[in-house]
Amino acid sequence: MIRAALLALAGLAVSPVLAQDTSVPVQAGPSVLSGSGAVLRGLDKVSGHKMDVELSRGGRAVIFGLDVRLGDCRYPRRNPTGDGYALLEVRRVGHPEIEFEGWMVASAPALNALDDPRYDVWLVRCKIS
């Protein structure tokens, strides 16, 4: 096993028998799946109003004064109701500049959040079907 690790670090070919490590279980298939869409929640911080919006993958919606586009929504294969993350692009309505572009995580919305003084948008969950 040590020989296989050293050969791998050196960039040399390793035979499958030497490279096998039986102490770590191997998962078959992808560890995450793409959902059919996402449920997003928007908040107008001035008025206190909130709204939930369902988007299909590749879809757009206006959430208060923001134009939001969903690229993809992924969730753990073994826990479909668990931690989803969505690829979003957010612009102010009528403005070409992108205010936010990136992945938002449902369980940690502040990890990569939209920075807007009036509106907030975050992922609630991925749509599975």
N, CA, C and O atoms as CSV, one atom per row, in Angstrom:
chain,resi,resn,atom,element,x,y,z
A,1,MET,N,N,0.819,-1.193,0.000
A,1,MET,CA,C,0.000,0.000,0.000
A,1,MET,C,C,0.860,1.253,0.000
A,1,MET,O,O,0.549,2.219,-0.697
A,2,ILE,N,N,1.942,1.247,0.777
A,2,ILE,CA,C,2.841,2.402,0.818
A,2,ILE,C,C,3.498,2.589,-0.536
A,2,ILE,O,O,3.658,3.713,-1.012
A,3,ARG,N,N,3.885,1.457,-1.166
A,3,ARG,CA,C,4.495,1.538,-2.494
A,3,ARG,C,C,3.533,2.166,-3.496
A,3,ARG,O,O,3.950,2.995,-4.304
A,4,ALA,N,N,2.272,1.795,-3.463
A,4,ALA,CA,C,1.272,2.345,-4.379
A,4,ALA,C,C,1.096,3.843,-4.159
A,4,ALA,O,O,0.972,4.601,-5.121
A,5,ALA,N,N,1.083,4.272,-2.906
A,5,ALA,CA,C,0.926,5.695,-2.603
A,5,ALA,C,C,2.124,6.488,-3.095
A,5,ALA,O,O,1.964,7.581,-3.638
A,6,LEU,N,N,3.339,5.943,-2.909
A,6,LEU,CA,C,4.539,6.631,-3.384
A,6,LEU,C,C,4.576,6.723,-4.901
A,6,LEU,O,O,4.957,7.754,-5.453
A,7,LEU,N,N,4.182,5.652,-5.576
A,7,LEU,CA,C,4.138,5.680,-7.034
A,7,LEU,C,C,3.093,6.679,-7.536
A,7,LEU,O,O,3.323,7.381,-8.521
A,8,ALA,N,N,1.965,6.738,-6.868
A,8,ALA,CA,C,0.918,7.686,-7.262
A,8,ALA,C,C,1.388,9.121,-7.076
A,8,ALA,O,O,1.128,9.971,-7.928
A,9,LEU,N,N,2.077,9.403,-5.973
A,9,LEU,CA,C,2.609,10.744,-5.733
A,9,LEU,C,C,3.650,11.123,-6.783
A,9,LEU,O,O,3.764,12.289,-7.159
A,10,ALA,N,N,4.393,10.151,-7.244
A,10,ALA,CA,C,5.418,10.405,-8.251
A,10,ALA,C,C,4.822,10.536,-9.640
A,10,ALA,O,O,5.529,10.881,-10.586
A,11,GLY,N,N,3.534,10.265,-9.776
A,11,GLY,CA,C,2.875,10.377,-11.072
A,11,GLY,C,C,3.055,9.156,-11.946
A,11,GLY,O,O,2.794,9.218,-13.147
A,12,LEU,N,N,3.492,8.051,-11.378
A,12,LEU,CA,C,3.682,6.828,-12.132
A,12,LEU,C,C,2.422,5.988,-12.089
A,12,LEU,O,O,1.615,6.090,-11.165
A,13,ALA,N,N,2.272,5.165,-13.095
A,13,ALA,CA,C,1.097,4.292,-13.166
A,13,ALA,C,C,1.120,3.306,-12.015
A,13,ALA,O,O,2.170,2.790,-11.631
A,14,VAL,N,N,-0.059,3.059,-11.478
A,14,VAL,CA,C,-0.194,2.125,-10.364
A,14,VAL,C,C,-1.169,1.047,-10.789
A,14,VAL,O,O,-2.226,1.353,-11.341
A,15,SER,N,N,-0.837,-0.192,-10.544
A,15,SER,CA,C,-1.767,-1.256,-10.897
A,15,SER,C,C,-2.978,-1.187,-9.981
A,15,SER,O,O,-2.854,-0.787,-8.823
A,16,PRO,N,N,-4.152,-1.573,-10.483
A,16,PRO,CA,C,-5.365,-1.498,-9.657
A,16,PRO,C,C,-5.266,-2.310,-8.371
A,16,PRO,O,O,-5.851,-1.926,-7.358
A,17,VAL,N,N,-4.538,-3.424,-8.390
A,17,VAL,CA,C,-4.406,-4.247,-7.196
A,17,VAL,C,C,-3.620,-3.501,-6.121
A,17,VAL,O,O,-3.982,-3.544,-4.946
A,18,LEU,N,N,-2.536,-2.812,-6.522
A,18,LEU,CA,C,-1.738,-2.071,-5.562
A,18,LEU,C,C,-2.468,-0.836,-5.050
A,18,LEU,O,O,-2.298,-0.449,-3.894
A,19,ALA,N,N,-3.285,-0.213,-5.910
A,19,ALA,CA,C,-3.931,1.046,-5.548
A,19,ALA,C,C,-5.161,0.853,-4.675
A,19,ALA,O,O,-5.625,1.805,-4.049
A,20,GLN,N,N,-5.699,-0.365,-4.621
A,20,GLN,CA,C,-6.913,-0.574,-3.849
A,20,GLN,C,C,-6.678,-0.365,-2.363
A,20,GLN,O,O,-5.700,-0.847,-1.792
A,21,ASP,N,N,-7.605,0.369,-1.751
A,21,ASP,CA,C,-7.568,0.574,-0.304
A,21,ASP,C,C,-8.906,0.096,0.229
A,21,ASP,O,O,-9.920,0.766,0.034
A,22,THR,N,N,-8.930,-1.017,0.880
A,22,THR,CA,C,-10.188,-1.607,1.338
A,22,THR,C,C,-10.730,-0.950,2.603
A,22,THR,O,O,-11.832,-1.281,3.041
A,23,SER,N,N,-9.982,-0.029,3.197
A,23,SER,CA,C,-10.455,0.612,4.421
A,23,SER,C,C,-11.454,1.730,4.133
A,23,SER,O,O,-12.165,2.168,5.037
A,24,VAL,N,N,-11.517,2.195,2.887
A,24,VAL,CA,C,-12.435,3.281,2.522
A,24,VAL,C,C,-13.475,2.722,1.574
A,24,VAL,O,O,-13.117,2.233,0.502
A,25,PRO,N,N,-14.762,2.777,1.930
A,25,PRO,CA,C,-15.792,2.256,1.036
A,25,PRO,C,C,-15.889,3.112,-0.230
A,25,PRO,O,O,-15.748,4.334,-0.173
A,26,VAL,N,N,-16.128,2.469,-1.357
A,26,VAL,CA,C,-16.255,3.161,-2.636
A,26,VAL,C,C,-17.725,3.262,-2.981
A,26,VAL,O,O,-18.455,2.272,-2.928
A,27,GLN,N,N,-18.162,4.472,-3.339
A,27,GLN,CA,C,-19.552,4.678,-3.729
A,27,GLN,C,C,-19.678,4.499,-5.230
A,27,GLN,O,O,-18.827,4.961,-5.989
A,28,ALA,N,N,-20.731,3.833,-5.654
A,28,ALA,CA,C,-21.002,3.711,-7.074
A,28,ALA,C,C,-21.924,4.847,-7.490
A,28,ALA,O,O,-22.881,5.159,-6.781
A,29,GLY,N,N,-21.652,5.459,-8.614
A,29,GLY,CA,C,-22.503,6.528,-9.129
A,29,GLY,C,C,-22.169,7.874,-8.517
A,29,GLY,O,O,-21.292,7.980,-7.660
A,30,PRO,N,N,-22.870,8.892,-8.962
A,30,PRO,CA,C,-22.588,10.245,-8.463
A,30,PRO,C,C,-23.034,10.424,-7.017
A,30,PRO,O,O,-23.998,9.800,-6.573
A,31,SER,N,N,-22.325,11.279,-6.291
A,31,SER,CA,C,-22.681,11.517,-4.895
A,31,SER,C,C,-23.747,12.596,-4.769
A,31,SER,O,O,-24.382,12.719,-3.722
A,32,VAL,N,N,-23.950,13.384,-5.831
A,32,VAL,CA,C,-25.021,14.388,-5.850
A,32,VAL,C,C,-25.829,14.236,-7.127
A,32,VAL,O,O,-25.330,13.742,-8.138
A,33,LEU,N,N,-27.066,14.660,-7.071
A,33,LEU,CA,C,-27.964,14.620,-8.229
A,33,LEU,C,C,-28.507,16.013,-8.487
A,33,LEU,O,O,-28.578,16.835,-7.574
A,34,SER,N,N,-28.886,16.280,-9.717
A,34,SER,CA,C,-29.503,17.555,-10.063
A,34,SER,C,C,-31.009,17.448,-9.929
A,34,SER,O,O,-31.622,16.489,-10.399
A,35,GLY,N,N,-31.592,18.432,-9.290
A,35,GLY,CA,C,-33.039,18.477,-9.162
A,35,GLY,C,C,-33.672,19.092,-10.401
A,35,GLY,O,O,-32.975,19.631,-11.261
A,36,SER,N,N,-34.978,19.011,-10.489
A,36,SER,CA,C,-35.693,19.590,-11.627
A,36,SER,C,C,-35.819,21.100,-11.496
A,36,SER,O,O,-36.163,21.783,-12.461
A,37,GLY,N,N,-35.545,21.615,-10.320
A,37,GLY,CA,C,-35.652,23.047,-10.078
A,37,GLY,C,C,-35.351,23.351,-8.629
A,37,GLY,O,O,-34.715,22.562,-7.930
A,38,ALA,N,N,-35.824,24.521,-8.180
A,38,ALA,CA,C,-35.537,24.937,-6.807
A,38,ALA,C,C,-36.678,25.787,-6.267
A,38,ALA,O,O,-37.444,26.384,-7.023
A,39,VAL,N,N,-36.771,25.827,-4.957
A,39,VAL,CA,C,-37.664,26.738,-4.261
A,39,VAL,C,C,-36.786,27.803,-3.620
A,39,VAL,O,O,-35.918,27.496,-2.802
A,40,LEU,N,N,-37.018,29.055,-3.997
A,40,LEU,CA,C,-36.267,30.183,-3.462
A,40,LEU,C,C,-37.187,31.043,-2.622
A,40,LEU,O,O,-38.390,31.107,-2.876
A,41,ARG,N,N,-36.635,31.696,-1.634
A,41,ARG,CA,C,-37.402,32.619,-0.800
A,41,ARG,C,C,-36.787,34.009,-0.942
A,41,ARG,O,O,-35.571,34.182,-0.871
A,42,GLY,N,N,-37.655,34.986,-1.144
A,42,GLY,CA,C,-37.219,36.371,-1.243
A,42,GLY,C,C,-37.776,37.184,-0.092
A,42,GLY,O,O,-38.865,36.904,0.409
A,43,LEU,N,N,-37.022,38.196,0.326
A,43,LEU,CA,C,-37.430,39.062,1.416
A,43,LEU,C,C,-37.170,40.508,1.029
A,43,LEU,O,O,-36.071,40.857,0.599
A,44,ASP,N,N,-38.190,41.349,1.185
A,44,ASP,CA,C,-38.016,42.793,1.061
A,44,ASP,C,C,-37.749,43.284,2.473
A,44,ASP,O,O,-38.649,43.282,3.313
A,45,LYS,N,N,-36.527,43.702,2.738
A,45,LYS,CA,C,-36.122,44.076,4.095
A,45,LYS,C,C,-36.785,45.357,4.571
A,45,LYS,O,O,-36.878,45.589,5.776
A,46,VAL,N,N,-37.247,46.194,3.648
A,46,VAL,CA,C,-37.889,47.456,4.034
A,46,VAL,C,C,-39.332,47.222,4.460
A,46,VAL,O,O,-39.757,47.699,5.512
A,47,SER,N,N,-40.093,46.480,3.635
A,47,SER,CA,C,-41.506,46.264,3.946
A,47,SER,C,C,-41.742,45.040,4.829
A,47,SER,O,O,-42.789,44.922,5.466
A,48,GLY,N,N,-40.755,44.121,4.865
A,48,GLY,CA,C,-40.913,42.901,5.649
A,48,GLY,C,C,-41.678,41.813,4.916
A,48,GLY,O,O,-41.929,40.752,5.488
A,49,HIS,N,N,-42.057,42.049,3.661
A,49,HIS,CA,C,-42.774,41.031,2.891
A,49,HIS,C,C,-41.817,39.952,2.407
A,49,HIS,O,O,-40.658,40.216,2.087
A,50,LYS,N,N,-42.339,38.723,2.364
A,50,LYS,CA,C,-41.548,37.620,1.841
A,50,LYS,C,C,-42.372,36.868,0.809
A,50,LYS,O,O,-43.601,36.938,0.808
A,51,MET,N,N,-41.690,36.153,-0.061
A,51,MET,CA,C,-42.378,35.342,-1.065
A,51,MET,C,C,-41.527,34.138,-1.419
A,51,MET,O,O,-40.298,34.211,-1.439
A,52,ASP,N,N,-42.195,33.031,-1.696
A,52,ASP,CA,C,-41.523,31.830,-2.169
A,52,ASP,C,C,-41.796,31.683,-3.659
A,52,ASP,O,O,-42.905,31.937,-4.129
A,53,VAL,N,N,-40.770,31.268,-4.395
A,53,VAL,CA,C,-40.877,31.117,-5.841
A,53,VAL,C,C,-40.290,29.767,-6.223
A,53,VAL,O,O,-39.213,29.397,-5.756
A,54,GLU,N,N,-41.003,29.028,-7.079
A,54,GLU,CA,C,-40.479,27.776,-7.619
A,54,GLU,C,C,-39.961,28.047,-9.020
A,54,GLU,O,O,-40.669,28.600,-9.862
A,55,LEU,N,N,-38.722,27.651,-9.259
A,55,LEU,CA,C,-38.096,27.819,-10.567
A,55,LEU,C,C,-37.674,26.471,-11.113
A,55,LEU,O,O,-37.215,25.603,-10.369
A,56,SER,N,N,-37.830,26.300,-12.413
A,56,SER,CA,C,-37.282,25.121,-13.075
A,56,SER,C,C,-35.834,25.402,-13.429
A,56,SER,O,O,-35.422,26.558,-13.521
A,57,ARG,N,N,-35.070,24.351,-13.625
A,57,ARG,CA,C,-33.668,24.514,-14.009
A,57,ARG,C,C,-33.603,25.323,-15.304
A,57,ARG,O,O,-34.266,24.985,-16.284
A,58,GLY,N,N,-32.804,26.387,-15.305
A,58,GLY,CA,C,-32.693,27.280,-16.458
A,58,GLY,C,C,-33.749,28.370,-16.477
A,58,GLY,O,O,-33.736,29.221,-17.366
A,59,GLY,N,N,-34.670,28.363,-15.506
A,59,GLY,CA,C,-35.768,29.323,-15.475
A,59,GLY,C,C,-35.393,30.643,-14.816
A,59,GLY,O,O,-34.369,30.763,-14.143
A,60,ARG,N,N,-36.257,31.630,-15.034
A,60,ARG,CA,C,-36.078,32.973,-14.457
A,60,ARG,C,C,-37.352,33.385,-13.748
A,60,ARG,O,O,-38.448,32.922,-14.064
A,61,ALA,N,N,-37.172,34.281,-12.770
A,61,ALA,CA,C,-38.321,34.849,-12.065
A,61,ALA,C,C,-37.917,36.207,-11.515
A,61,ALA,O,O,-36.744,36.465,-11.243
A,62,VAL,N,N,-38.918,37.070,-11.357
A,62,VAL,CA,C,-38.693,38.347,-10.694
A,62,VAL,C,C,-39.137,38.186,-9.255
A,62,VAL,O,O,-40.296,37.878,-8.977
A,63,ILE,N,N,-38.204,38.397,-8.349
A,63,ILE,CA,C,-38.498,38.337,-6.916
A,63,ILE,C,C,-38.304,39.750,-6.398
A,63,ILE,O,O,-37.178,40.222,-6.239
A,64,PHE,N,N,-39.423,40.417,-6.137
A,64,PHE,CA,C,-39.435,41.836,-5.791
A,64,PHE,C,C,-38.703,42.611,-6.887
A,64,PHE,O,O,-39.159,42.587,-8.030
A,65,GLY,N,N,-37.615,43.284,-6.607
A,65,GLY,CA,C,-36.906,44.058,-7.622
A,65,GLY,C,C,-35.721,43.351,-8.228
A,65,GLY,O,O,-34.857,43.991,-8.828
A,66,LEU,N,N,-35.662,42.030,-8.083
A,66,LEU,CA,C,-34.523,41.271,-8.573
A,66,LEU,C,C,-34.941,40.267,-9.641
A,66,LEU,O,O,-35.968,39.600,-9.518
A,67,ASP,N,N,-34.134,40.171,-10.681
A,67,ASP,CA,C,-34.314,39.186,-11.739
A,67,ASP,C,C,-33.378,38.021,-11.412
A,67,ASP,O,O,-32.157,38.177,-11.428
A,68,VAL,N,N,-33.953,36.855,-11.116
A,68,VAL,CA,C,-33.184,35.704,-10.648
A,68,VAL,C,C,-33.262,34.586,-11.686
A,68,VAL,O,O,-34.344,34.239,-12.158
A,69,ARG,N,N,-32.089,34.022,-12.038
A,69,ARG,CA,C,-32.022,32.891,-12.965
A,69,ARG,C,C,-31.384,31.708,-12.250
A,69,ARG,O,O,-30.350,31.848,-11.596
A,70,LEU,N,N,-32.007,30.546,-12.380
A,70,LEU,CA,C,-31.502,29.312,-11.770
A,70,LEU,C,C,-30.751,28.509,-12.813
A,70,LEU,O,O,-31.313,28.126,-13.839
A,71,GLY,N,N,-29.470,28.255,-12.547
A,71,GLY,CA,C,-28.685,27.410,-13.440
A,71,GLY,C,C,-28.900,25.933,-13.132
A,71,GLY,O,O,-29.227,25.153,-14.027
A,72,ASP,N,N,-28.721,25.549,-11.886
A,72,ASP,CA,C,-28.860,24.159,-11.473
A,72,ASP,C,C,-29.132,24.111,-9.978
A,72,ASP,O,O,-28.830,25.060,-9.254
A,73,CYS,N,N,-29.695,23.015,-9.521
A,73,CYS,CA,C,-29.898,22.794,-8.097
A,73,CYS,C,C,-29.511,21.345,-7.827
A,73,CYS,O,O,-30.073,20.427,-8.425
A,74,ARG,N,N,-28.566,21.141,-6.938
A,74,ARG,CA,C,-28.054,19.805,-6.640
A,74,ARG,C,C,-28.276,19.455,-5.181
A,74,ARG,O,O,-28.306,20.322,-4.308
A,75,TYR,N,N,-28.431,18.162,-4.942
A,75,TYR,CA,C,-28.685,17.685,-3.589
A,75,TYR,C,C,-27.973,16.350,-3.393
A,75,TYR,O,O,-27.673,15.662,-4.369
A,76,PRO,N,N,-27.696,15.976,-2.135
A,76,PRO,CA,C,-27.005,14.705,-1.877
A,76,PRO,C,C,-27.836,13.514,-2.335
A,76,PRO,O,O,-29.037,13.443,-2.072
A,77,ARG,N,N,-27.194,12.594,-3.012
A,77,ARG,CA,C,-27.876,11.409,-3.554
A,77,ARG,C,C,-28.537,10.592,-2.454
A,77,ARG,O,O,-29.656,10.111,-2.631
A,78,ARG,N,N,-27.868,10.430,-1.329
A,78,ARG,CA,C,-28.395,9.588,-0.250
A,78,ARG,C,C,-29.350,10.328,0.681
A,78,ARG,O,O,-29.952,9.716,1.563
A,79,ASN,N,N,-29.495,11.638,0.492
A,79,ASN,CA,C,-30.369,12.426,1.359
A,79,ASN,C,C,-31.054,13.518,0.536
A,79,ASN,O,O,-30.660,14.681,0.615
A,80,PRO,N,N,-32.075,13.163,-0.255
A,80,PRO,CA,C,-32.692,14.128,-1.165
A,80,PRO,C,C,-33.327,15.329,-0.475
A,80,PRO,O,O,-33.461,16.387,-1.089
A,81,THR,N,N,-33.717,15.189,0.779
A,81,THR,CA,C,-34.300,16.333,1.479
A,81,THR,C,C,-33.245,17.114,2.243
A,81,THR,O,O,-33.551,18.084,2.937
A,82,GLY,N,N,-32.005,16.682,2.107
A,82,GLY,CA,C,-30.900,17.321,2.834
A,82,GLY,C,C,-30.415,18.586,2.168
A,82,GLY,O,O,-31.163,19.285,1.484
A,83,ASP,N,N,-29.183,18.853,2.380
A,83,ASP,CA,C,-28.555,20.101,2.005
A,83,ASP,C,C,-28.447,20.292,0.496
A,83,ASP,O,O,-27.603,19.669,-0.147
A,84,GLY,N,N,-29.286,21.140,-0.070
A,84,GLY,CA,C,-29.217,21.454,-1.482
A,84,GLY,C,C,-28.360,22.683,-1.723
A,84,GLY,O,O,-28.149,23.495,-0.822
A,85,TYR,N,N,-27.869,22.810,-2.944
A,85,TYR,CA,C,-27.153,24.021,-3.322
A,85,TYR,C,C,-27.506,24.364,-4.765
A,85,TYR,O,O,-27.625,23.484,-5.618
A,86,ALA,N,N,-27.672,25.665,-5.020
A,86,ALA,CA,C,-28.170,26.137,-6.303
A,86,ALA,C,C,-27.228,27.156,-6.921
A,86,ALA,O,O,-26.650,27.997,-6.233
A,87,LEU,N,N,-27.089,27.057,-8.244
A,87,LEU,CA,C,-26.312,28.023,-9.012
A,87,LEU,C,C,-27.261,29.124,-9.462
A,87,LEU,O,O,-28.170,28.887,-10.258
A,88,LEU,N,N,-27.043,30.336,-8.945
A,88,LEU,CA,C,-27.941,31.462,-9.218
A,88,LEU,C,C,-27.202,32.619,-9.862
A,88,LEU,O,O,-26.009,32.827,-9.643
A,89,GLU,N,N,-27.952,33.368,-10.664
A,89,GLU,CA,C,-27.485,34.633,-11.217
A,89,GLU,C,C,-28.572,35.662,-10.904
A,89,GLU,O,O,-29.740,35.466,-11.240
A,90,VAL,N,N,-28.176,36.756,-10.260
A,90,VAL,CA,C,-29.149,37.754,-9.804
A,90,VAL,C,C,-28.750,39.127,-10.336
A,90,VAL,O,O,-27.602,39.556,-10.217
A,91,ARG,N,N,-29.749,39.810,-10.935
A,91,ARG,CA,C,-29.577,41.190,-11.408
A,91,ARG,C,C,-30.734,42.016,-10.888
A,91,ARG,O,O,-31.804,41.476,-10.606
A,92,ARG,N,N,-30.536,43.311,-10.757
A,92,ARG,CA,C,-31.662,44.206,-10.475
A,92,ARG,C,C,-32.491,44.309,-11.749
A,92,ARG,O,O,-31.934,44.342,-12.846
A,93,VAL,N,N,-33.788,44.360,-11.620
A,93,VAL,CA,C,-34.664,44.467,-12.783
A,93,VAL,C,C,-34.289,45.732,-13.562
A,93,VAL,O,O,-34.216,46.825,-13.001
A,94,GLY,N,N,-34.055,45.558,-14.858
A,94,GLY,CA,C,-33.727,46.688,-15.729
A,94,GLY,C,C,-32.263,47.080,-15.752
A,94,GLY,O,O,-31.901,48.034,-16.441
A,95,HIS,N,N,-31.409,46.379,-15.022
A,95,HIS,CA,C,-29.976,46.677,-15.001
A,95,HIS,C,C,-29.184,45.484,-15.549
A,95,HIS,O,O,-29.486,44.340,-15.209
A,96,PRO,N,N,-28.192,45.732,-16.380
A,96,PRO,CA,C,-27.426,44.620,-16.960
A,96,PRO,C,C,-26.362,44.036,-16.031
A,96,PRO,O,O,-25.906,42.914,-16.250
A,97,GLU,N,N,-25.959,44.782,-14.994
A,97,GLU,CA,C,-24.894,44.304,-14.110
A,97,GLU,C,C,-25.374,43.151,-13.235
A,97,GLU,O,O,-26.489,43.161,-12.713
A,98,ILE,N,N,-24.510,42.170,-13.093
A,98,ILE,CA,C,-24.818,41.030,-12.230
A,98,ILE,C,C,-24.514,41.416,-10.788
A,98,ILE,O,O,-23.402,41.838,-10.470
A,99,GLU,N,N,-25.522,41.267,-9.908
A,99,GLU,CA,C,-25.322,41.541,-8.468
A,99,GLU,C,C,-24.781,40.341,-7.737
A,99,GLU,O,O,-24.022,40.480,-6.778
A,100,PHE,N,N,-25.169,39.152,-8.186
A,100,PHE,CA,C,-24.713,37.915,-7.549
A,100,PHE,C,C,-24.644,36.835,-8.608
A,100,PHE,O,O,-25.535,36.705,-9.446
A,101,GLU,N,N,-23.568,36.061,-8.557
A,101,GLU,CA,C,-23.444,34.891,-9.416
A,101,GLU,C,C,-22.638,33.855,-8.651
A,101,GLU,O,O,-21.487,34.098,-8.290
A,102,GLY,N,N,-23.241,32.703,-8.404
A,102,GLY,CA,C,-22.537,31.656,-7.672
A,102,GLY,C,C,-23.488,30.648,-7.067
A,102,GLY,O,O,-24.686,30.638,-7.353
A,103,TRP,N,N,-22.926,29.804,-6.227
A,103,TRP,CA,C,-23.688,28.740,-5.572
A,103,TRP,C,C,-24.171,29.218,-4.216
A,103,TRP,O,O,-23.404,29.788,-3.440
A,104,MET,N,N,-25.443,28.984,-3.932
A,104,MET,CA,C,-26.017,29.236,-2.608
A,104,MET,C,C,-26.328,27.886,-1.979
A,104,MET,O,O,-26.809,26.969,-2.645
A,105,VAL,N,N,-26.048,27.780,-0.694
A,105,VAL,CA,C,-26.258,26.534,0.037
A,105,VAL,C,C,-27.475,26.712,0.949
A,105,VAL,O,O,-27.555,27.683,1.702
A,106,ALA,N,N,-28.415,25.774,0.878
A,106,ALA,CA,C,-29.663,25.899,1.639
A,106,ALA,C,C,-29.418,25.950,3.145
A,106,ALA,O,O,-30.054,26.735,3.848
A,107,SER,N,N,-28.508,25.127,3.642
A,107,SER,CA,C,-28.308,25.065,5.087
A,107,SER,C,C,-27.405,26.183,5.615
A,107,SER,O,O,-27.316,26.386,6.826
A,108,ALA,N,N,-26.740,26.903,4.721
A,108,ALA,CA,C,-25.843,27.984,5.147
A,108,ALA,C,C,-25.955,29.154,4.166
A,108,ALA,O,O,-25.013,29.424,3.421
A,109,PRO,N,N,-27.093,29.850,4.158
A,109,PRO,CA,C,-27.287,30.915,3.170
A,109,PRO,C,C,-26.285,32.052,3.297
A,109,PRO,O,O,-26.021,32.739,2.310
A,110,ALA,N,N,-25.721,32.274,4.469
A,110,ALA,CA,C,-24.756,33.362,4.649
A,110,ALA,C,C,-23.369,32.999,4.127
A,110,ALA,O,O,-22.504,33.868,4.014
A,111,LEU,N,N,-23.150,31.727,3.810
A,111,LEU,CA,C,-21.852,31.289,3.323
A,111,LEU,C,C,-21.471,31.998,2.026
A,111,LEU,O,O,-20.325,32.418,1.863
A,112,ASN,N,N,-22.414,32.133,1.115
A,112,ASN,CA,C,-22.211,32.834,-0.149
A,112,ASN,C,C,-23.530,33.545,-0.442
A,112,ASN,O,O,-24.385,33.012,-1.149
A,113,ALA,N,N,-23.688,34.730,0.097
A,113,ALA,CA,C,-24.990,35.406,0.096
A,113,ALA,C,C,-25.042,36.567,-0.892
A,113,ALA,O,O,-24.021,37.144,-1.267
A,114,LEU,N,N,-26.249,36.882,-1.292
A,114,LEU,CA,C,-26.516,38.080,-2.082
A,114,LEU,C,C,-26.309,39.285,-1.174
A,114,LEU,O,O,-26.821,39.314,-0.055
A,115,ASP,N,N,-25.563,40.278,-1.648
A,115,ASP,CA,C,-25.297,41.481,-0.857
A,115,ASP,C,C,-26.080,42.639,-1.462
A,115,ASP,O,O,-25.572,43.380,-2.303
A,116,ASP,N,N,-27.319,42.779,-1.020
A,116,ASP,CA,C,-28.186,43.843,-1.524
A,116,ASP,C,C,-28.773,44.572,-0.314
A,116,ASP,O,O,-29.200,43.933,0.647
A,117,PRO,N,N,-28.798,45.930,-0.357
A,117,PRO,CA,C,-29.283,46.666,0.815
A,117,PRO,C,C,-30.775,46.490,1.095
A,117,PRO,O,O,-31.206,46.637,2.238
A,118,ARG,N,N,-31.574,46.175,0.059
A,118,ARG,CA,C,-33.014,46.095,0.274
A,118,ARG,C,C,-33.568,44.672,0.224
A,118,ARG,O,O,-34.450,44.322,1.008
A,119,TYR,N,N,-33.057,43.853,-0.694
A,119,TYR,CA,C,-33.644,42.530,-0.920
A,119,TYR,C,C,-32.698,41.412,-0.498
A,119,TYR,O,O,-31.477,41.569,-0.487
A,120,ASP,N,N,-33.302,40.283,-0.153
A,120,ASP,CA,C,-32.536,39.085,0.153
A,120,ASP,C,C,-33.198,37.924,-0.569
A,120,ASP,O,O,-34.425,37.850,-0.641
A,121,VAL,N,N,-32.399,37.027,-1.099
A,121,VAL,CA,C,-32.887,35.822,-1.770
A,121,VAL,C,C,-32.028,34.668,-1.286
A,121,VAL,O,O,-30.806,34.796,-1.204
A,122,TRP,N,N,-32.657,33.537,-0.961
A,122,TRP,CA,C,-31.901,32.366,-0.568
A,122,TRP,C,C,-32.626,31.099,-1.010
A,122,TRP,O,O,-33.822,31.110,-1.302
A,123,LEU,N,N,-31.870,30.016,-1.049
A,123,LEU,CA,C,-32.400,28.706,-1.445
A,123,LEU,C,C,-33.080,28.054,-0.257
A,123,LEU,O,O,-32.517,27.991,0.836
A,124,VAL,N,N,-34.292,27.569,-0.475
A,124,VAL,CA,C,-35.014,26.803,0.552
A,124,VAL,C,C,-34.710,25.311,0.362
A,124,VAL,O,O,-34.322,24.624,1.307
A,125,ARG,N,N,-34.893,24.815,-0.883
A,125,ARG,CA,C,-34.620,23.408,-1.188
A,125,ARG,C,C,-34.657,23.198,-2.697
A,125,ARG,O,O,-35.165,24.031,-3.447
A,126,CYS,N,N,-34.114,22.081,-3.112
A,126,CYS,CA,C,-34.190,21.672,-4.506
A,126,CYS,C,C,-35.517,20.929,-4.722
A,126,CYS,O,O,-36.036,20.277,-3.816
A,127,LYS,N,N,-36.048,21.044,-5.938
A,127,LYS,CA,C,-37.213,20.242,-6.326
A,127,LYS,C,C,-36.704,18.934,-6.890
A,127,LYS,O,O,-35.853,18.918,-7.779
A,128,ILE,N,N,-37.226,17.837,-6.369
A,128,ILE,CA,C,-36.728,16.521,-6.763
A,128,ILE,C,C,-37.426,16.005,-8.001
A,128,ILE,O,O,-36.793,15.335,-8.816
A,129,SER,N,N,-38.693,16.287,-8.173
A,129,SER,CA,C,-39.387,15.803,-9.372
A,129,SER,C,C,-40.170,16.905,-10.030
A,129,SER,O,O,-40.816,16.677,-11.053
